[in-house]
Amino acid sequence: MSCYALRLPESLKLAAKRIAAADDTTMNQFFVVAIAEKISAMETAKFFEQRAALDGAGTAQATWDKVGANTPLPDDNWTQ
């Protein structure tokens, strides 16, 4: 594991501290998860760009448009 000194505006530090406390975790864990989520989002976007190129669609948006054109199945419900 490595260490990295992070320069953080006070307003972001306070928000991170508040959110981490509400989630009953440490600020370090909050930052690790936030960085992991960002990396995941960026790599997912890259994956879809690569898939779109293989598919000949040219862009990830064209691939998403194909998905968006389909009507959801009756069991495709998301309730919270």
VOPAGU-2260 file (C-alpha; in pm, 1 decimal, decimal comma):
REM VOPAGU-2260
SITE   aa  ch    i         X         Y         Z
SITE  MET   A    0       0,0       0,0       0,0
SITE  SER   A    1     130,3     348,0     -74,0
SITE  CYS   A    2      71,1     691,3      72,8
SITE  TYR   A    3     -16,0    1009,0    -112,4
SITE  ALA   A    4     -38,5    1360,3      32,1
SITE  LEU   A    5    -361,6    1509,2     -95,6
SITE  ARG   A    6    -413,3    1884,2    -129,0
SITE  LEU   A    7    -781,2    1938,7     -72,4
SITE  PRO   A    8    -985,9    2258,3     -48,1
SITE  GLU   A    9   -1128,6    2301,4     299,9
SITE  SER   A   10   -1486,8    2289,5     170,4
SITE  LEU   A   11   -1429,6    1947,6      10,4
SITE  LYS   A   12   -1255,1    1820,8     320,5
SITE  LEU   A   13   -1547,3    1921,4     539,7
SITE  ALA   A   14   -1798,5    1763,4     301,2
SITE  ALA   A   15   -1596,6    1441,2     282,9
SITE  LYS   A   16   -1563,6    1430,6     660,0
SITE  ARG   A   17   -1939,6    1482,0     702,7
SITE  ILE   A   18   -2030,9    1216,1     446,2
SITE  ALA   A   19   -1776,8     964,7     580,0
SITE  ALA   A   20   -1910,7    1011,9     932,5
SITE  ALA   A   21   -2268,8     965,8     812,4
SITE  ASP   A   22   -2157,6     643,8     641,1
SITE  ASP   A   23   -1976,4     534,5     959,7
SITE  THR   A   24   -1641,9     510,6     783,8
SITE  THR   A   25   -1312,2     697,0     774,5
SITE  MET   A   26   -1219,6     973,8     536,2
SITE  ASN   A   27    -944,2     750,1     400,5
SITE  GLN   A   28   -1196,3     478,3     316,5
SITE  PHE   A   29   -1428,0     740,4     165,0
SITE  PHE   A   30   -1147,9     863,9     -63,2
SITE  VAL   A   31   -1043,5     510,0    -161,1
SITE  VAL   A   32   -1400,8     420,1    -258,4
SITE  ALA   A   33   -1451,9     750,3    -443,1
SITE  ILE   A   34   -1133,2     697,4    -644,1
SITE  ALA   A   35   -1229,3     335,6    -717,6
SITE  GLU   A   36   -1574,0     448,6    -838,4
SITE  LYS   A   37   -1421,5     710,1   -1068,6
SITE  ILE   A   38   -1173,5     461,2   -1213,2
SITE  SER   A   39   -1454,4     211,9   -1268,8
SITE  ALA   A   40   -1669,6     471,2   -1447,7
SITE  MET   A   41   -1385,7     579,6   -1673,9
SITE  GLU   A   42   -1280,4     225,3   -1757,6
SITE  THR   A   43   -1642,1     128,2   -1827,5
SITE  ALA   A   44   -1674,1     419,7   -2069,1
SITE  LYS   A   45   -1349,2     309,7   -2236,1
SITE  PHE   A   46   -1480,3     -47,3   -2260,4
SITE  PHE   A   47   -1797,0      69,5   -2438,4
SITE  GLU   A   48   -1596,2     290,5   -2673,6
SITE  GLN   A   49   -1384,4     -10,8   -2767,3
SITE  ARG   A   50   -1691,0    -232,1   -2811,3
SITE  ALA   A   51   -1856,9      32,4   -3027,5
SITE  ALA   A   52   -1547,9      44,7   -3249,0
SITE  LEU   A   53   -1555,0    -333,6   -3290,4
SITE  ASP   A   54   -1925,7    -323,2   -3367,7
SITE  GLY   A   55   -1876,1     -62,0   -3636,4
SITE  ALA   A   56   -2110,2     178,8   -3459,4
SITE  GLY   A   57   -1825,9     424,2   -3411,7
SITE  THR   A   58   -1923,6     567,6   -3074,8
SITE  ALA   A   59   -2036,6     446,9   -2736,9
SITE  GLN   A   60   -2344,9     666,2   -2774,9
SITE  ALA   A   61   -2449,7     467,4   -3081,1
SITE  THR   A   62   -2421,1     150,2   -2873,7
SITE  TRP   A   63   -2627,2     301,8   -2590,4
SITE  ASP   A   64   -2884,7     418,8   -2845,5
SITE  LYS   A   65   -2938,5      57,3   -2947,8
SITE  VAL   A   66   -3012,7     -36,6   -2588,6
SITE  GLY   A   67   -3239,5     263,7   -2539,8
SITE  ALA   A   68   -3451,4     166,5   -2839,8
SITE  ASN   A   69   -3574,7    -150,2   -2669,9
SITE  THR   A   70   -3880,9    -154,0   -2448,2
SITE  PRO   A   71   -3803,8    -280,2   -2096,0
SITE  LEU   A   72   -3929,5    -628,6   -2015,7
SITE  PRO   A   73   -4218,0    -653,1   -1765,0
SITE  ASP   A   74   -3986,4    -791,7   -1494,7
SITE  ASP   A   75   -3730,1    -513,8   -1544,9
SITE  ASN   A   76   -3838,0    -309,5   -1246,1
SITE  TRP   A   77   -3614,3    -126,3   -1008,8
SITE  THR   A   78   -3775,0     -46,0    -678,3
SITE  GLN   A   79   -3607,2      87,9    -372,2
